Amino acid sequence: MLGEENSKFLSRTVKSGNLWKESGLLTPFGVHSNYRFTRPYPLFAKRGRGSRIFDADGNEYIDFSLGYGALQSGHAHPEIISALKSRIEQSYMLGFEEEASIMAARAVNERYSTEMVRFSNTGTEATMHALRIARAFTGRDRVLKFEGCYHGSNSDLLFSVKPSADDAGSPLRPVTVPAGQGIPAKMKESVVVAPFNDIAATEDIVESFNGDFAAIILEPYPMNMGVVLPRKEFISGLRRLCSRYGILLLFDEVKTCGKFYGGAEEALGVRPDIKILGKAIGSGVPVSAIAGRKEIFERVGPGKVSHAGTFNSNPLSMEAVIVSLKKVLTREAISRSQKLSSELASASRDLLEMNEIVAHVPVAGVSGAISFNSRQPENWRDFMAGNTGKWNYYYLAMTNLGVIPAAPGPDEQWTVSVAHTEEDIDITVEAFKKVAPRISSHFRNIGIEESV
Ligand SMILES: Cc1ncc(COP(=O)(O)O)c(C=O)c1O
């Protein structure tokens, strides 16, 4: 299906191929995160600097994957390196609280308009903890999530992440589908799934349970199905619904916290009860946070709600948060990245149109995505209707020209970091100028025509 682009990739990335085979002898699928597995095999990277990443074969790429959005700072940001270097000499692990964790908590509160914070290391831990707090606060167990949203690898929420059309049931009343094996059947009973962007269907579902939910959790801009733009009335409707029934509204901002300066609240004007932050706040150093109102967070503590972790608020992650939020991801730097992201989107749209390729290019702050869909996806069902073959071809062809156009996978998106330049965008657009006509002709040759 991917034709000569596949052969080109194989010949450019021989070392990656060999390393992947070696890794596969020790590690399932040769990767330490299922999402990293791509066909024909994943690239093995060696180093990164600014907007660039270098693979094991020495190929250089403009990187718009950026650690799945964690590197909003770009690779190896000099301010982060210098802060980490000076910290590491004092200690990289204390196992006690320290002044830096106060400064980091303050930086989070100021930026995201929250009152109290708890740090951990990954988005997965943060969503798990947030849910536990919501359950304790409301005294209820049931949770509502949206089809196609991903909230990390904890079993609580590993449902209907990417359900197949055969399993997913009715679009207005989706079935709760476990995302893979090993998830206790009992857990399914406490998770109800609703269609994103449909407030009427969500209201019906919540009302059918008499509002008996601890939390409604969502990615406010779903970014595990490309980029989905939320309808304003959907988000404000969820806020009203939660307030009506005493349900906590949880924004999983593991991705969106870096896409807009103040996260999704700034873009949407709606305040959730708990914000879950990750990725960008540490510029690539593993750190996550949950934050929200004092009244909710006061439930956490010894003998109350469990929230713990040996590596929580470790010196390196705290240093990374302080420097990222105060010095690197400034309002000015983020708006520059947003501008570049819009320019990339608009040039991509023009080229798609010129080459008569049916696609949409939604943009949310510093991120955007090409969806080879006949309508701009508003939810998982729309997203599933897209042409993943075209996306895979686009990804491979761009990679072969030295541009990693997005995180790997049609369900991912690009991130424009604060290190990307106008020149990076120009080079990327030039590459897409070559790739777009190839997409048209390749799919015409193999008998898949556009239905414009
Ligand atoms: C919206 C969202 N929530 C949670 C997570 C899990 O974060 P982590 O991979 O750091 O555990 C991710 C990861 O991509 C995510 O996109």
The ligand as a MOL file (V3000), in Angstrom:
LIG
                    3D

  0  0  0     0  0            999 V3000
M  V30 BEGIN CTAB
M  V30 COUNTS 16 16 0 0 0
M  V30 BEGIN ATOM
M  V30 1 C -4.9100 13.3080 27.0770 0
M  V30 2 C -3.9140 12.3680 27.7030 0
M  V30 3 N -4.0710 12.0060 28.9780 0
M  V30 4 C -3.1970 11.1860 29.5900 0
M  V30 5 C -2.1110 10.6790 28.9070 0
M  V30 6 C -1.1520 9.7660 29.5950 0
M  V30 7 O 0.0250 10.4330 29.8700 0
M  V30 8 P 1.3660 9.5980 30.1040 0
M  V30 9 O 1.7090 8.9720 28.7960 0
M  V30 10 O 2.3600 10.6210 30.5670 0
M  V30 11 O 1.0640 8.5900 31.1540 0
M  V30 12 C -1.9150 11.0410 27.5700 0
M  V30 13 C -0.7680 10.5330 26.8060 0
M  V30 14 O -0.5910 10.7600 25.6500 0
M  V30 15 C -2.8410 11.8910 26.9450 0
M  V30 16 O -2.7320 12.2490 25.6540 0
M  V30 END ATOM
M  V30 BEGIN BOND
M  V30 1 1 1 2
M  V30 2 1 2 3
M  V30 3 2 2 15
M  V30 4 2 3 4
M  V30 5 1 4 5
M  V30 6 1 5 6
M  V30 7 2 5 12
M  V30 8 1 6 7
M  V30 9 1 7 8
M  V30 10 2 8 9
M  V30 11 1 8 10
M  V30 12 1 8 11
M  V30 13 1 12 13
M  V30 14 1 12 15
M  V30 15 2 13 14
M  V30 16 1 15 16
M  V30 END BOND
M  V30 END CTAB
M  END
